[in-house]
Amino acid sequence: MSPDEGPFFHGTAAALVVGELLTPGFRSNYRPEVVMNHVYFTALVDGAGMAAEIAAEIAALRGGSPHVYEVKPVGDFVDDPNVTDKKFPGNPTRSYRSETPLRVVREIAEWTRQTPESLEQWRVRLETPFGEIIN
């Protein structure tokens, strides 16, 4: 049984198309040296928006821009340990990961945007041990 019914969202700097499958095995949006074993998503559109904006900031030198997509998991998923009990109690961000693909349902245009100061704080935070990815 899945821990949440959604809808679900994925934030990235990648331009995707409806119907496309997001699969594990690609480089992290936040740590390009890490190849991900899972694909990550959230039930909070603003959480996906924040992830998209951070990814776009990191990818800015390559011309990245933030994109948020509604996605549908095609298999089972679990709480994301990067933002749940190993770092925060419970799952307040309703963040998940899956070893199976996510199907892009549609692109989302509206979410709460981050301030430049907030993005800078996240960039710095991701460079600390806090930013290590539990893969």
N, C-alpha and C positions, 0 to 999 in steps of 0.2 A: 504494500500500500504506500502511495506517495504521501509525503508530509504536508502538501498544500495543493489546492485546486486551481490556483492562478486567478486571472491570467498572468502570464510570465513575460519578462522583458530581458533583453540582452543589449548592453551598451558596448560600443566599439568604435574604432576609427575606420573600420573597413566598410566599403560600400557593398551592400548585399542586395539580392533580388528576392521577391516573394517566391516561396517554394524551395529556395536554396536550403541545404542542410549545413548546419554548423557542426563540425565534428572535432573531437580531440585530435591532438597530434600537431597542432600549430603553435607558433611562438606566443608567449604571454603578451598581452597588451601593456603590461607594466614592467616586465623584466624580459626583454627580447632574447636574452641568453637562455631562457627556460622554455623547453617544449612541454606543452601542457598535456597531462594524461586525462583531463576532464574538460568539459565545456561548462561555463558558469552562467548563471542567470538569477533573476530575482523576481519577486511578485510585486515589487515597488518600482513604478516607472521612474520616480526621481532617483532611486538608487542606480538604476540602469543609466539614467542621464548623467549622474556623477561619474560613473565608470566610463562612459563614452567621452566625457570631457577630459578626464585624466588621460585616457588612451590617446586622444587627439593632441593633447599637450605634449605627450611623450613622442608622438609620431609627427609633430609639427614640422620637423626638418624634412620629412618625406611628403609633406603636403596633406597630412591627415586632417579630417574634420569629424566632429562627433556625430554618430548615428545611433538611434535607439530603435530597436525592433521588438515587436510582439513576437514571441516564439512559442512553439508547442513542443514539449519533450516527446520523443518517440519511444522512450523506454523509461525505466526506473531512474529515480534521482534521490539524492540524500542532502542533508544540511551541508553547507559549505564550511569546512572546519577553519577556513581562513578568517571568518568573521563570526563564528559561533563559539561554542564552549571552550575552545582552546585559546581564544582571545577575548571573547565577550560572553557573558552568561546567556543561555538560550539562543534564540535566532531572531532578534528584534528587526533585523534587516530583511527577513524572509528571503535569504540567499541560499542558493542550491548549486549542486554540480551533478553532472551525469557523465558516465562513460559512453553513453549512447548519444546520437545526434539530437539537435533541436531543429525544427523546421521553422523557417521565417514565415510569419503570417502576414505582417504588414510593417511599414515603417511608421514610427510615432514622431510627430513634429513638435509636440509640446511637453516640456518638463521644466522643473525649477532649475534655472541656470546657476552655476557656481560663480562666485566672485573671483576676480584675479587673485586676491589674497588667499582665498580658500584653496584654489588650485595650487598655488605655491606651497601652502602648508602640506597638502597631500603629496606633492612632488618630493618635498623634504622628508616626509614621513616614510615614503616608500623606499628611501635610501637607507633607512635604519633597519635594525633587526626586526622591528615591528612589521616591516614590509616584506619579509621573507614569505615565500609562497609554500604552503603545505600542498604538495603535488601528489 
